[in-house]
């Protein structure tokens, strides 16, 4: 199964593509789609849309796993990220890619074994699990790989089926 993990954002969309077969991981690629600050939102969303389409057309994932939003105190930023997330989900759907969604708590639980793990613990485990030479940069990319690993561990479970109807 080829899994495209996505950590949504407006400035940086982290992405990671893994192949999961027989309980083994193979990293196919990872990186980020970045949009410049002070660019109109509609242009940033268009760039994200094009970037996601390019990833799907390049890697042909079986599923795209996306992190659900966690709102902090800045509601304006949360709204912009929600807009980007909507574009990401729409593009996957329009290209026929199955979607799975996971909360940050679920991702940390699946990768580290503890839902309240710190970011550095998640990055360390992703680096080890995927046998990477160095931690992926930026952190959004590491998060995207963690989301893909989460789906690999949880995607076939009945609980995942319930949450991802």
Secondary structure, DSSP 8 states (H G I E B T S, - for coil): -EEEEEE--SSEEEEEEEEEETTEEEEEEEEEEE--TTS-HHHHHHHHHHHHHHHHHHH--SEEEEE-----S-HHHHHHHHHHHHHHHHHHHHTT-EEEEE-HHHHHHHHHS-TT--HHHHHHHHHHHTT-SS--SSHHHHHHHHHHHHHHHHTTSHHHHHHT-
